[in-house]
Amino acid sequence: MQNKIPALKFEQNERKLLLLSIPAKDLISISYFNPHEKDRETGIQRPYNKTRSKEIATYIDSDEAVLANNIIINFELEKLGLTLADVYNEDKHLLDIGRIAKEANNGTRKVKELQGKAAFVIDGQHRLRAFNYTAKKYFPLVVTALVDLSLAEVAEIFVKINYYQKPVNKSLVLDLLGISPTIFPQYYRLHNVVNKLNDDFESPFYGKIRMLGIGKGFISQASIIGAIQQYKVDKVLRNVGVEPTEKIWYDIIWNFFKAVSSVFSDLWGEGRFLSKTVGIRALIKLMGDVVREFDRKGMEFSYLNVQKLFRRIDKKVLVSAEKDGLIGEKGVRIFYDRLKIGLNLT
């Protein structure tokens, strides 16, 4: 494997992406795939279609073969103990793919099936796996690499890629992606929790979550789960001696946001500031601080106690944040800091 390859870095909605070309054999060696595919018209779940890849392989081995469509992957650098800055030289536009491969093979992946793997293939598995049947093993591929997306975000992108071609039965996305409670327990639990929050009539999120980025709702499943994982709320819970089971997650999120929607009812709902992505993500980040504060004071994390806490804050803090038009991760940080100060949680 070539150690360093040219790559262009860019951003879309604050998500880091790389555009690069890599030999097929090298990409296969560090990638893993969803084990099944679904017939979009019949909805029948079936194993990976080897025949389809073999047909592509025949074309690849022809003299006129061109694969112009990009393979879309998610580099899981954080799981390897790396950051993008560790492996990407911004001045020379070079990606150290050799170091990524080395770290993937150093036993950093906790799941046996993922040893040596650094990238999940979001789209293009049949094209990539076709090279298992070709003579041209080092055919250069066009690759778009996202970096350290949560599994929730990967799932949403996967569905949107397929949904807008021909509708996919969204309820079976976990099977499509090969997500199991054994390999991805954290995501699996949170997916179930968010789904229940969306279905529970008394939930502050009832009918308001776009479960896979599709349909109506003021927030996506990916934003909620992504924020919980990014701000390491599970680590906060474990630090105070609480193991985050599905029931614990559900109770904490329900109590916290039920209090928010009650105290700030005029700022909660479709199109209102606290229900926008920046508001919800800042609140999820704050949720960890509230858990710590209640543990320090020996208080129960109940709806009434959270409600009492939020009644202490001057509503002007929230109104000013809305007027400032805060957006993106920078907006999340600014609003979160204002909430902490307003609640005296510094």
N, C-alpha and C positions, 0 to 999 in steps of 0.2 A: 504494500500500500504506500502510495506517495505521501510523504509527511505533511507537506503544506500545499494547499491549492488556492487559486484565486477565488475570491468571493466578494460580492458587493453587499454591504449592509444598508438597510433602510428601515423605516418605521411606517406602520399603518395603525392609526388610533392607539398610539403608544405601545404597540406590540412590535418587538424586534424581529426582523426577518433577514435571511441571507439568500442571495441568488448565486448559485454556483453550478459547476459541472464536475461530475465525479464518475469514474468508471463503474459500470454496473456491478462488477464482481466486488469491488470495494464497498459499495453502498449496501449490497446484500449482506455482506459480512457483519455489518453493525446494525442492521435493521430487523424489526420484527413486525408481524402482520396480524390482522384479524383472521381467525381461522375459518370463518364461514363467509358466504355471501348470500344475498337474498334476491330472489326474482322479484323485480319491482312491480310486475303486473299481477302475478299470482300470490305474492306474499309468502311463498314457500321457502323455508330455510334449507339451505343445501351446502354441502362441503365446497371448498375452493375448487373452481372449475379448471382442472389441469388441461383439458382439451383447448380451452380458450387461450391459455398461455402458450401452448404448443403451436397454435395457429399464428400467434404473434411472433413466436420464435422463428418460424419459417420465413416470415416477412423480414425479420431482422437480419437473417443470414443471406438475404438477397442482395444484389449489387446496388439497388436503388433505395435501400432502407433509410428512412429518416424518422426519428421519434421527436417531434418538435414540442409535444405537450410535456409540461413539467410534472415530475413526481413531487408530491407534497408530503413533507415529513415534519415531525416535531422532535427536535434535538432535546434530549432529557439531560441537560448538563448538570443541573442542580443535584440530580440523583447520583451523579458521578463525583460530586464534591467540587464541581467546576463552575465558573462563571463564564460568560461570553468574553469578558476581558482577558481571561486566562488563555483563551485559544484563538482569539481573533486580533490581528494587528491592523488597527484602523489606518495607519499611515501607509502600509504596503498592501492593504486589502488582501491579506492572506489568512486562511483558516488552517489551524494546525489539526488536521484530521487525524494525523498519526497519534497525537496526544490523546484525543478523544477515544480512539480505538484502544490505546494502551490502558487508559483508566477504566474503560468498560470491561477489560479482561483482567483487571486487578482484584476481582472479587467484591467490588463495591455494590453490585446489585444484590439485594437481599433474596430475591426470588430466583430459584435455580434456573427456570426457563428463560430468564432475561440476562443471564451471565453473558458478557461480551456484547450486549446490545445497548446502543446509545440513541436510537431513533425509532419512533413509531411511524409507520407508513399510513398517512391519513388518506391519500388517494394515489392510485397507480399501482396497486399490488400485482395485477395481472401482467402489466408491462414489465415490472421489475422481475417477477418470478419467471417470466419467459426466458430469462438469461440462464436459468438452470438447464435449458434444453437447446442452447445455441452454441455455435462454434465461436462466436464473437463475445467473449466473456468481458472484454474491457471496452465495450462500446460506451462512448461518453454520453451521459444522461444530463438533461437539464433538470435541476432540482431547486425547489423553493423550500427553504427550511425555516420553520417557526422555531422559537426558542423558549423552552420551559413553560409551555402552556400547561394549564391544569387539565386533567382528564375530562373535566366538564367542558372546557373550551374546545378540546379536541373533538368530543362527541358532537358539540353544536356545529362545528365546521364540517364534520363528516356528513351530518344529516343535511345541512344546507347545500353541500355540493351535489348530493344525490336527490334531495327533495325537489330542487328546482329543475331537474332534468325530467324525472318522472317520480310521482309521489312514493315515498317509502312509508311503510307502517312504522310510525315513530315509536310505538310501544315496545318494539323489539330491537331498539338501537343497542342495548347492552349485548344482545347476541351478535348483532352485526359487527360490533367492535371487538368482540371477544373478551368483554369485561366480565370478570367473575369475582365473587366475594372472596375467593382465596388469593388471587393475584392483586386485586385492587380493593381491599376491604374498606379503606377510608372513603373512597369515592362511592362505592356501592352503598354504604350506610347513608351518606349524605344525599345521594340520589333518592333513596327511599324516603328520607326525612322531608326533603323539599317537595317531593311528589305528594306526600301526606299533607303538608302545609297548604298546598295548592287545592287539595280536595276537601279539606276540613271546613265546613260551613262557618265555624266560629273563629277560624284562623285569620289573622290580619292580612295574610297573603291569599285568601280564598279566591280562586279564579284569576289571580293577578300575575302568575308566573308563566313565562313562555318556556315550557319544559325543555325544549331543544332548540330554542331560538325561533320556533315556528308558532304562529297563532297570536292570539291577543294576550295582553298583559303588560304591566309597566316595568317588569324586571325579568331578566332571563335566569334560568337555572344556572348557567355558566357563571354569571356575575356573582350569585350568592355563594356557590360552592368555591369558586375561584378566590373570593375574598376571605372566606373561612380558612382556606389553605394558605393563601399568601400571608395573612396576618397571624398565622399559627395559633388560632384560637384553641385547637386541640391540645397544644403544648401548655397553654395557660391552664386548661382544665386539669391536665395531669399534674402540673406543678402545685395545684391546690388539693391534690389527692382524689380527683374525680376521673374515672375512666369514661370517655365519651362514647357511650352506647347510643343506639338509635333513639331510645327513649330520652336519654339525657339531652342529646342534641335537640330533639323536638321540643322538650319542655323549656330549655333555655332560649331558643329562638322565638318560640311562641310567646313566652312571658315578656321577653325584652321588647319585641316589636308590637305586641298588644298594648303595652304601656306607651310606647312611642305614638301609636295611632290614636290612643285615647287622649293623652295629654296634648298632642299637637294635631288634633283632628282637622284643623283648617289647613294644615300643611301636608296632609297625608291623603293619597288618592291619585288617580290618573292625572298626569301632567303637573302635579305639585312637587315642590322641591325635595321633600324627604323621601318621596317615592321614586325619584330619579336615581340612576345608577350611582352618581357621585354621592348622593345622600345616603343610600342604603349601604354602600361599601364603607363609608366613613363610620356609620353606626355599627356595622359589624366589627370594624377595627376597635371601636370604643367598647364593644361588648366584652372584649377580653379584659379591659381595664376595670369594668364594673364587676366582673367575676372576681378579680383580685381584691377590689375594694370591699366587697361583701364578705369575702373569706377573711380578710384582715379584721373586720369588725364582728365576725361571727354571725352574719345575717343570712337568712334564707334567700336564695335567688328566686323570689316569687314575683308575680305580676304586681301586687300591691307595693312591695318594696321598691321595685324598679320605677313604678309610677310616682312614688314619693320622691325618688331621686330626681326624676326629670322635672318635677314641679318646682325644683329649686332654681332652674336655669331661666334666665331672662330671655323671653321669646325674641327679643331684638337680635340676639346672636344668630338665630336661625333666619330671620327675615333679612338681615344684612348679607348673609351668605347667599341667599337666593338672588338678591339684587346685584351682587358682585359677579354673577354668572359663572360660578366655579364649575370647571369641567375637568375630566381626565384625572390621572393619578395625582397631579399637582393639586387639583381642586380637592381631592379626597384628603390629602395631607393637611391642607389649610383648614378645611372644615373640621376635621378630626381634632386638630390643635385647639380650635376655638371651643369646641364642645368640652374638651378636657378642662380648659381654663374656666369655662362657664359653670361646670359642675364641681370645680375645685378638686380635680382628680390628678393634679400635677405632682 
